[in-house]
Amino acid sequence: MKKYALVCGASGEIGTAICQHLAQQGWSLYVHYASKPTTELVEKLTARFPQQEFFAVQADFTNEGAATHLASQIFTIHAIIFANGHAVYGLLEDIPAIDMQALWQVHVQTPMLILQQLASKLRSHKESYVLFIGSIWGAAGAAGEVVYSAVKGAQHSFVKAYAQEVAYNGIRVNAIAPGFIETKMNSHIDEEERRQIIDEIPLQQLGTVDDVARLCAFYISGQADYVTGQIIHLNGGWYI
């Protein structure tokens, strides 16, 4: 029987890596994007894994009705991975309310609304999975990223509460909280800051998108089914 996963934010670097690793494990995928189409990724995955199915699905999480629009494109589903999102940098007093609202919608509100609409499909299977890509800042907090830290902390709290609510339905709910991952989102860090960060990390190296994707694939593989409600830190020992 085919296994289907929805990867939200598949057009991003981490989301793309997750899709590639899940496809290697035999998953069929709904490959989500907001504005940058994932058609090319779908075509590559289809060519490489012809026995599986891959569908590009679209929804802008900042739009009202995004959850309903996305849910209407999903049929059977065994796992949902929320790997989408963006950060806003600056002092709290300088962040416009519209940017705060967008962060809340993308990271918290729309994912909750999506789960409202797709929970019955997840419950139809003996085991199913919800996985958020959270952040080290959701646990430790970061000056200059206060609003982002707040919404990531909300994601972490949601994971702990929702995991208890749906455990009797066989739905495992967890979050991976990466530290510094080498992506374009972190391109604003100059070389001196980068070196300082590496010096603070006990393993003396930055994380990669494949580090995130491999851990994601493991937690929905069936090999970690006694784990739920956990925030799994992936940061080289930077925050423990």
N, C-alpha and C positions, 0 to 999 in steps of 0.2 A: 504494500500500500504506500502511495506517495505521501510524503510529509510536506506541509506547506507552511512557510513562514513569511510574515510581513516585515520587511526591513524599512523602517521610516528613516529618511535621510540618506538613501542609498546613493545619491549623487555626490555626497561628501566623501572625503578621503577615508574616514573610518567606516562609513556605511558601505562604500565600495569594497573595502577589504573584508568586511563581514559577509557580504554577498558572495564573494569569491570563496571564502573558507566554508560557508554553509553549503554552497553548491558542490564543493569537493566531498562533503559528507553525505551527499545524496538528497539535499533539500530542494524542493521546488519553491520558487520565491515570487512574492509580490514586491516589485522593486520600486519603492516610492520616491517621488521627487516633488518639490514645490514649484520651482520655475525652470531649473536646468534639466531638460529631459534625460531620462536614463535609457533611451532607445539603443544607443551604442552598446552599453553594458549588457542589456537584455540580449542583443544579437550575439555578442561574444559568448555569453553563458549558454545560450541555446545551441550554438555551434559546437561548443566544447562538451556539453552534457545533453545530448539529444534525447535521452530517455526521461529527462525532467522537464518541468514547465516553468516558464518565466514570463511574468506580466509586468509591464510598466503601469504604475498607478500614480495619479496626481492628486495633490491636495495642498493648499497653502494654509498652514496651521494658524496664521494670523487672521484668516477670514472666518467670519461667522458662517456656520454651516459646513466647515471643513470636515468635521468628524462624520457627519451624515454622508457627505460626498465621498469620502474615502471608504466608509463602511459599505456603501452601495457597490463598490468595485471588488469586494472580497467575498469569496464563496467559502469553501472549507478552509480552516486555519488551525494550526497546531501551536504556533509560536508568534509572538509579536515582540520585535526589538525596536525600541525608540532610540535611534542614534542620531537624530536630527537636532538642530539647535544652533544658536549663535551667542556670542558674548558681546557685551557693551562695556567699553573701558572709559573710566573717568571718575571723578569725585561724585559722590551721591548728589550733592547740591547742583551739579551740572547736568544730570541725566534728565531729559524731558520725560514727562509722564507717558507720552505715546510709546517711548522706547521701553519703559518699565512694563507697560501693558502688553507689548509684543513679546517680551521675554516670558511673562507669565503665561500667555496663551500658548506659545510654542513649546515650552518645557513642562507645563503643568496642566492647564485647563483643557486644551485640545486632546492630549493623551488620555486624560480621565474620561472625556466624552467619547473617545474612540472605544475605550474599554467598556463603557456602558453599553455600547451598541454591538460589540463583538464578543462579549463575555459568554453569551449563550452558545456561540460557535466553539469557543475554547472548551466549555463544559461538556460538549458532546464527545470529547475524547477522554480516555482514562487518565492520560497525562498530557498536560499542556504547559506553556511557558510564557511569562511576560518578563522582559529584561530591559532595564533602562541603562543607558550609558550616562552615568552621573558625572561627578567631578570631585577631585580632591578638595576643591573650594566649597563644596557642599558640606564638608565635614570640618575643614580647618578655617574657612573664610579667607578672603583676600582683600586688602585695601586696594582701591582702584577698580575693583570688580564686585562691589557690594551687592548690587542688584542680581548679578549672575550668581553669586554665592548664595543669595537668598532663594532663588528659584531652584537651584540644584539641591539645597538643603530641603526644600519642599518635596522635591522628587524622592529624596532618600526617606523622608518621613512617610510619604505615600506608600512606598514600597513596603515598609515595615507594617503599616496598618492593613493595606490591601492583601498582603500575603496571609494575614490571619483570617481575613474575611472569606477568602476563596480557597483556603487549604482543603476544606472538605469536598471541594469540587475537583480536586486533583490538579489545580493550577499552581505552579511554582512561580513566585514573584521575587526577583532579585535585581540588584543594580551592580554594575561595575563602575568604580570611581577611579578613573585614570588620573595620574599626575601629569607631568609634562610630556606630551606626545608630539613628536615632530610632524606637524601639519602646517598648512598655509595659515590657519587661524592663529598660529603662534609666530607668524613671520614678522610681527611688530617688535619682537625681542631682538635687540642688537647683539653683536658678538660678545661684548663684555658681560652683559646680563646673562647670556646663554652660558658662559663659562662659570659665572658665579652660581647659577642654578645647578650645574653639573657638580660643582664642588660641594654643594649642600646635600646631594643625593648619595646615600651610602654605597649604592652600586656603581656610582660614578659614570652613569650613562643615562641618556634620555630614552623614553619609550618609543615604540613604533606602532603604526596602525595595525601591523600584524600581531603584535603583542595583545592588543585589544581584541582583535578578531578571533584569535585562537582561544582566548579565555571565554569569549561569547559562545563560540561553537561548542566548547566543552560543557558549559552550563545548560545548554538545551539539547545535549546529545543523549540524555538518558543515563549518563554516568554519574550525575550529581543530583539525583532525584530526591535525596533526603535533605537538600539544602533549599531553604526558602526564607524570605524576609531578611536577607543578608545584603550588606553593602560591602562588596569585595574590592579591597584597595589594591590598585595596580600602579605602583609609583616608585619602585626601586628602593623602598624604605624611607622615602622623603617624608612621609607622614604615617605614623603608626598609632 
